[in-house]
Amino acid sequence: MRIVLVGPVYPYRGGIAHYTTMLCQALRERGHDIFLISFKRQYPEWLFPGRSDKDPSKKPTRVEDARYLIDSVNPLTWLVASQLVYRYQPDRMILQWWTTFWAPVWLVMGLMTRLILRKQLTFICHNVLPHETRWWDPSLTRLVLRWGTDFIVQSEKERDRLLALLPDADIDIVPQPLYDMFADQNIPREEARRQLGLPLQVPVLLFFGIVREYKGLADVLAALPAVEAKLGKVVLVVAGEIWKNKRVYLDMIDHLGISHSVVIDDRYIPNEEVRLYFSAADVLVAPYRRATGSGVIQVARGFGLPTVSTSQLPQQLGNGLVDTRVQPGDIEALAGAIIEVLNSDRGSSQASMGTEAARVSWLSFAKLIERTS
């Protein structure tokens, strides 16, 4: 099959860039001809809330033959990309949807695919609606997604959100596969903690990834005094760039008297350092207040790390791995779940899922795309 796949890849950073790369590799492994389109520019600097959208990794995950064609604020590049797609004559186009910022570009690409090429158009919806939804987002989302022939979402909640906008949508639910660039990278816990300057004999909680309000860092901080009252000294490592309101978290830490127990690494963590944090930790804490899926959860799965998460996240862990779940915003339950996991010492008993499981997962995803042809 000839497939056009559109999405960010290296040198852009983040979960969707990794996702695009892994999916492209799996589709090519299945024998498909992939025309991969990425971006000249994703966002104007004044719109991007982080320090940079580029990946600083010394060992980045790359994909071959990406065409960097689309500038988000230059419509001429959208037309050039559409012309090249027309010349390629694909059997299917795959667009990834995560924010209405891309609505104008995707509308141009979608109309070209459906009205001119008359081919299938698959939308992979990482978020049907943005995490911080504005009044115009549902209308813009409906305007663009109505041109899709089929859809892939990552949870039942996202399927319901999509059906509320497009009642007749043809939807498959595919939880995020493992990111196999991180699988089988465990190192001894003591070595990882020495490299990070963490105590060797103290339980370590990990909060990983870009820090945004909906991910619930404030809830972890609020739960920490109760955890320490029960278990004694613990360390919470916050590893990820804080996009907004860092002072709010620092003030909260001071108010709770837990500055001695919180280590903040306020930056995007490059690929080569990811293994240090997941190898050093006893448990990943991901108390998202609202979410559709979590690449961080899947990284934890690859490292065999137990997780405390919320019912907002789809059930992605399996095969004996520990995923203790609580209601969003329930601080008492969150503290209790963390205490339960640490008391059970299940963190040290987990084994990595490995690259083979990850490879099979992405190939299964590719096969699903084939079945919807």
Summary of the structure (lengths in Angstrom):
residues: 373
radius of gyration: 21.0
end to end distance: 9.2
largest distance: 65.4
contacts: 1252
relative contact order: 0.13
helix: 43%
strand: 18%
